[in-house]
Amino acid sequence: MPYYPALPSMIFEGSVDNSGAGTGVIAAGDLFAEYGLTVTAGGVWYIDKDKTGATRRVQIIGFRDAVAVVTGRVWFIFLHDTTVFGNT
């Protein structure tokens, strides 16, 4: 199994959703927004637009899919202060 450390300099790709599961839409305002992560009962992780403030873990830095795509794909980085690798 490959391992990719959550270094703040590494770019990851993931899906955007919200607690409504399957209803999250990419919005233009999501660019550079900070959100948390959630895992589904099936073990799939996604960027959760309902998690902000103290629960934020990642920052969206680009869109793979177009704005308005439901559960669209984005590029993101982990926030410096939310990972064990943040001080490296």
C-alpha atoms as an extended CHARMM CRD file, in Angstrom:
* protein
*
        88  EXT
         1         1  MET       CA              0.0000000000        0.0000000000        0.0000000000  PROA      1               0.0000000000
         2         2  PRO       CA              1.5190000000        3.3720000000       -0.9760000000  PROA      2               0.0000000000
         3         3  TYR       CA              2.0530000000        5.9180000000        1.7560000000  PROA      3               0.0000000000
         4         4  TYR       CA              1.9420000000        9.6570000000        1.1010000000  PROA      4               0.0000000000
         5         5  PRO       CA              2.7720000000       11.8440000000        4.1080000000  PROA      5               0.0000000000
         6         6  ALA       CA              0.5520000000       14.8700000000        4.6510000000  PROA      6               0.0000000000
         7         7  LEU       CA              3.3450000000       17.3680000000        4.0660000000  PROA      7               0.0000000000
         8         8  PRO       CA              2.0200000000       20.9020000000        3.5790000000  PROA      8               0.0000000000
         9         9  SER       CA              3.9470000000       21.0720000000        0.2860000000  PROA      9               0.0000000000
        10        10  MET       CA              2.2460000000       17.9830000000       -1.2260000000  PROA      10              0.0000000000
        11        11  ILE       CA             -0.8120000000       18.4160000000       -3.4290000000  PROA      11              0.0000000000
        12        12  PHE       CA             -3.6040000000       15.8600000000       -3.0780000000  PROA      12              0.0000000000
        13        13  GLU       CA             -6.8080000000       15.2490000000       -5.0370000000  PROA      13              0.0000000000
        14        14  GLY       CA            -10.1710000000       14.5390000000       -3.4470000000  PROA      14              0.0000000000
        15        15  SER       CA            -13.9210000000       14.8930000000       -3.6990000000  PROA      15              0.0000000000
        16        16  VAL       CA            -15.9460000000       17.6960000000       -2.1610000000  PROA      16              0.0000000000
        17        17  ASP       CA            -19.1700000000       16.8460000000       -0.3640000000  PROA      17              0.0000000000
        18        18  ASN       CA            -21.0900000000       17.7840000000        2.7760000000  PROA      18              0.0000000000
        19        19  SER       CA            -22.9660000000       16.0150000000        5.5340000000  PROA      19              0.0000000000
        20        20  GLY       CA            -25.8850000000       15.5700000000        3.1280000000  PROA      20              0.0000000000
        21        21  ALA       CA            -23.7220000000       12.9030000000        1.4370000000  PROA      21              0.0000000000
        22        22  GLY       CA            -23.8870000000       13.2310000000       -2.3000000000  PROA      22              0.0000000000
        23        23  THR       CA            -25.1890000000       16.7880000000       -2.3510000000  PROA      23              0.0000000000
        24        24  GLY       CA            -21.9750000000       18.8230000000       -2.0350000000  PROA      24              0.0000000000
        25        25  VAL       CA            -21.2910000000       21.0990000000       -5.0090000000  PROA      25              0.0000000000
        26        26  ILE       CA            -18.0540000000       22.8250000000       -6.0170000000  PROA      26              0.0000000000
        27        27  ALA       CA            -18.5230000000       26.6000000000       -5.8170000000  PROA      27              0.0000000000
        28        28  ALA       CA            -16.2320000000       29.3440000000       -7.0980000000  PROA      28              0.0000000000
        29        29  GLY       CA            -15.9020000000       30.5430000000       -3.4960000000  PROA      29              0.0000000000
        30        30  ASP       CA            -14.3370000000       27.2040000000       -2.5020000000  PROA      30              0.0000000000
        31        31  LEU       CA            -11.0260000000       28.2060000000       -4.0560000000  PROA      31              0.0000000000
        32        32  PHE       CA             -8.5990000000       28.7040000000       -1.1360000000  PROA      32              0.0000000000
        33        33  ALA       CA            -11.3420000000       27.8270000000        1.3660000000  PROA      33              0.0000000000
        34        34  GLU       CA            -10.4450000000       25.6330000000        4.3370000000  PROA      34              0.0000000000
        35        35  TYR       CA            -12.5480000000       22.6030000000        5.2480000000  PROA      35              0.0000000000
        36        36  GLY       CA            -12.4100000000       19.4620000000        7.3330000000  PROA      36              0.0000000000
        37        37  LEU       CA            -12.3670000000       15.8260000000        6.2930000000  PROA      37              0.0000000000
        38        38  THR       CA            -14.9740000000       13.1280000000        6.8630000000  PROA      38              0.0000000000
        39        39  VAL       CA            -14.9190000000        9.3750000000        6.2950000000  PROA      39              0.0000000000
        40        40  THR       CA            -18.0130000000        7.4830000000        5.1590000000  PROA      40              0.0000000000
        41        41  ALA       CA            -19.2080000000        4.2380000000        6.7080000000  PROA      41              0.0000000000
        42        42  GLY       CA            -17.5930000000        2.5330000000        3.7050000000  PROA      42              0.0000000000
        43        43  GLY       CA            -14.1750000000        4.0260000000        4.5040000000  PROA      43              0.0000000000
        44        44  VAL       CA            -14.1030000000        6.6970000000        1.7810000000  PROA      44              0.0000000000
        45        45  TRP       CA            -12.6560000000       10.0730000000        2.7930000000  PROA      45              0.0000000000
        46        46  TYR       CA            -13.9450000000       13.3750000000        1.3800000000  PROA      46              0.0000000000
        47        47  ILE       CA            -13.5310000000       17.1150000000        1.9190000000  PROA      47              0.0000000000
        48        48  ASP       CA            -16.5210000000       18.1230000000        4.0350000000  PROA      48              0.0000000000
        49        49  LYS       CA            -17.8200000000       21.6160000000        3.2900000000  PROA      49              0.0000000000
        50        50  ASP       CA            -19.7970000000       21.5380000000        6.5390000000  PROA      50              0.0000000000
        51        51  LYS       CA            -16.5850000000       21.3730000000        8.5930000000  PROA      51              0.0000000000
        52        52  THR       CA            -14.9960000000       24.7930000000        9.0570000000  PROA      52              0.0000000000
        53        53  GLY       CA            -13.3270000000       26.7250000000       11.8430000000  PROA      53              0.0000000000
        54        54  ALA       CA            -11.6390000000       24.4920000000       14.4090000000  PROA      54              0.0000000000
        55        55  THR       CA            -12.3840000000       21.3620000000       12.3520000000  PROA      55              0.0000000000
        56        56  ARG       CA            -10.6570000000       22.5330000000        9.1670000000  PROA      56              0.0000000000
        57        57  ARG       CA             -7.7490000000       20.3840000000        7.9570000000  PROA      57              0.0000000000
        58        58  VAL       CA             -7.2330000000       21.1760000000        4.2670000000  PROA      58              0.0000000000
        59        59  GLN       CA             -7.2450000000       24.0930000000        1.8390000000  PROA      59              0.0000000000
        60        60  ILE       CA             -8.6020000000       23.7830000000       -1.6910000000  PROA      60              0.0000000000
        61        61  ILE       CA             -6.0530000000       25.1390000000       -4.1700000000  PROA      61              0.0000000000
        62        62  GLY       CA             -7.6130000000       24.2290000000       -7.5140000000  PROA      62              0.0000000000
        63        63  PHE       CA            -10.5020000000       22.5580000000       -9.3040000000  PROA      63              0.0000000000
        64        64  ARG       CA            -10.1800000000       19.4060000000      -11.3650000000  PROA      64              0.0000000000
        65        65  ASP       CA            -13.8910000000       19.4220000000      -12.1580000000  PROA      65              0.0000000000
        66        66  ALA       CA            -15.9170000000       22.4550000000      -13.1710000000  PROA      66              0.0000000000
        67        67  VAL       CA            -17.7570000000       24.6870000000      -10.7150000000  PROA      67              0.0000000000
        68        68  ALA       CA            -21.2840000000       23.3850000000       -9.9580000000  PROA      68              0.0000000000
        69        69  VAL       CA            -20.2980000000       19.6950000000      -10.2580000000  PROA      69              0.0000000000
        70        70  VAL       CA            -21.8630000000       17.6260000000       -7.4790000000  PROA      70              0.0000000000
        71        71  THR       CA            -19.2040000000       15.8090000000       -5.4020000000  PROA      71              0.0000000000
        72        72  GLY       CA            -16.6130000000       17.1930000000       -7.7980000000  PROA      72              0.0000000000
        73        73  ARG       CA            -12.8700000000       16.6320000000       -7.6040000000  PROA      73              0.0000000000
        74        74  VAL       CA            -10.4720000000       19.3060000000       -6.3540000000  PROA      74              0.0000000000
        75        75  TRP       CA             -6.7860000000       19.6630000000       -5.5450000000  PROA      75              0.0000000000
        76        76  PHE       CA             -5.9190000000       20.4460000000       -1.9340000000  PROA      76              0.0000000000
        77        77  ILE       CA             -3.1120000000       20.7260000000        0.5840000000  PROA      77              0.0000000000
        78        78  PHE       CA             -3.0950000000       19.9340000000        4.2780000000  PROA      78              0.0000000000
        79        79  LEU       CA             -2.9260000000       23.0010000000        6.5040000000  PROA      79              0.0000000000
        80        80  HSD       CA              0.4250000000       23.5830000000        8.1470000000  PROA      80              0.0000000000
        81        81  ASP       CA             -0.9130000000       23.4570000000       11.6960000000  PROA      81              0.0000000000
        82        82  THR       CA             -3.0490000000       20.3160000000       11.2960000000  PROA      82              0.0000000000
        83        83  THR       CA             -0.4940000000       17.6250000000       10.5420000000  PROA      83              0.0000000000
        84        84  VAL       CA              2.4390000000       16.1460000000       12.3950000000  PROA      84              0.0000000000
        85        85  PHE       CA              4.5510000000       17.1180000000        9.3710000000  PROA      85              0.0000000000
        86        86  GLY       CA              3.6340000000       20.8110000000        9.6380000000  PROA      86              0.0000000000
        87        87  ASN       CA              6.8670000000       21.8440000000       11.2760000000  PROA      87              0.0000000000
        88        88  THR       CA              9.1660000000       20.2610000000        8.6920000000  PROA      88              0.0000000000
